[in-house]
Amino acid sequence: MTLFFPDLNVWLALSDDGHEHCRDAWNWMNGLPADARLVFSRYTQIGLLRLFVTPSVMGSAALTLSKAWNVYDRWLEDPRVEFYPEPRNVDDVFRRVTHPFAAQKASKAVGDCWLLAYSMEINATLVTFDRALYELARKQGHSAVIPS
């Protein structure tokens, strides 16, 4: 089984037909091998729910929280999608990948480092449209892809 850990921008693109990267995300997903699994974490679950209900992100297509949960639940009905709990030792990896940012005020880096640490700890390929996150993963020697 091959694990992929999509970033929030990928989950949103897969979930919203109007997203600018929707086609790229679906082309990538449809090209995965049969044994591929996409993983949600608590972080990506909460983040996706938050994005769905935020008018500044979704515009007039913003959902109620109940409808956002329905979208998430549909994802979990897909046999290719699973929820993984937080790995026991992820904090050690998280601290290590945040180290290059230790002397900076780097709020975006905190979330990116968490996504990378989680991905590394479950041995999944990180999937993102964010080039900075992609490069961070590559610098850490971790597998990452940008859907296309």
C-alpha positions in Angstrom: 0.0 0.0 0.0 1.3 3.5 -0.9 0.3 6.4 1.3 -0.2 9.9 0.2 -0.8 12.8 2.6 -2.6 15.7 0.8 -2.1 19.2 2.1 -5.3 21.3 2.8 -4.9 23.0 -0.6 -5.2 19.6 -2.3 -8.1 18.4 -0.3 -9.9 21.7 -1.0 -9.2 21.4 -4.8 -10.5 17.8 -4.8 -13.6 18.9 -2.9 -14.5 22.1 -4.7 -15.4 22.0 -8.4 -14.7 25.7 -8.7 -11.2 25.5 -7.2 -8.5 26.7 -9.6 -6.5 23.4 -9.1 -9.5 21.1 -9.2 -8.7 19.5 -12.5 -5.0 19.0 -11.6 -5.9 17.5 -8.3 -8.4 15.0 -9.9 -6.0 14.1 -12.7 -3.3 13.3 -10.1 -5.7 11.3 -7.9 -7.2 9.4 -10.8 -3.7 8.4 -11.9 -2.7 6.8 -8.6 -2.0 3.1 -8.4 -4.9 0.9 -7.1 -3.2 0.3 -3.8 -2.8 4.1 -3.1 -4.4 5.5 0.0 -5.0 9.2 0.8 -4.7 10.1 4.5 -6.5 12.6 6.6 -5.0 13.7 9.9 -6.8 15.7 12.6 -5.0 18.8 11.3 -6.2 18.3 7.7 -9.7 17.3 8.9 -10.1 20.4 11.1 -8.5 22.6 8.4 -10.8 21.4 5.6 -13.9 21.9 7.8 -12.7 25.4 8.6 -12.1 26.3 5.0 -15.5 25.0 3.9 -17.3 27.2 6.3 -15.3 30.4 5.6 -16.9 32.9 3.2 -13.5 34.6 2.5 -12.3 31.2 1.1 -15.5 29.7 -0.4 -17.4 32.9 -1.3 -21.1 32.3 -1.7 -20.4 28.5 -1.8 -19.4 28.6 1.9 -21.1 25.7 3.7 -22.8 25.3 7.0 -20.8 23.2 9.4 -23.3 20.4 9.0 -22.8 20.3 5.2 -19.0 20.6 5.7 -19.1 17.4 7.8 -21.1 15.7 5.1 -18.4 16.4 2.5 -15.8 15.1 4.9 -17.9 12.0 5.6 -18.2 11.3 1.9 -14.4 11.3 1.6 -14.2 8.7 4.3 -16.7 6.5 2.4 -14.1 6.4 -0.5 -12.1 3.2 0.0 -9.0 5.1 -1.0 -9.3 7.6 1.9 -8.4 6.9 5.5 -8.1 8.9 8.8 -4.8 8.2 10.6 -4.4 9.2 14.2 -1.4 11.3 15.3 1.7 9.1 15.4 3.1 8.7 18.9 6.6 10.1 18.2 5.6 12.9 15.8 6.8 15.6 18.2 10.4 14.7 17.8 10.2 14.9 14.0 8.1 18.2 14.3 10.8 19.8 16.4 13.5 18.7 14.0 11.8 20.1 10.9 11.1 23.4 12.6 14.7 23.8 13.6 15.7 25.7 10.4 13.1 28.4 11.3 14.1 28.7 15.0 15.5 32.2 14.7 12.5 33.5 12.6 9.0 34.7 13.2 7.6 32.1 10.9 3.9 31.5 11.5 3.3 29.8 8.1 6.3 27.6 8.7 4.7 26.1 11.8 1.8 24.6 9.9 3.9 23.5 7.0 6.4 21.8 9.4 3.6 20.0 11.1 2.3 18.7 7.8 5.8 17.6 6.8 6.5 15.9 10.2 3.2 14.0 10.2 3.9 12.9 6.6 7.4 11.8 7.5 6.2 9.9 10.6 3.5 7.9 8.7 5.9 7.4 5.8 3.5 9.0 3.2 4.3 11.1 0.2 3.3 14.7 0.9 1.0 16.2 -1.8 0.8 19.9 -2.1 0.3 22.8 -4.5 2.5 24.9 -2.2 6.0 25.1 -3.8 7.6 26.3 -0.5 6.2 23.3 1.3 7.3 21.0 -1.5 10.8 22.4 -1.4 10.9 22.1 2.4 10.0 18.4 2.1 12.7 17.9 -0.5 15.3 19.6 1.6 14.4 17.2 4.4 14.9 14.3 2.1 11.2 13.4 2.1 9.0 12.5 -0.9 6.6 15.2 -2.1 4.6 15.8 -5.2 2.8 18.7 -6.8 -0.4 17.4 -8.6 -0.6 18.0 -12.3 
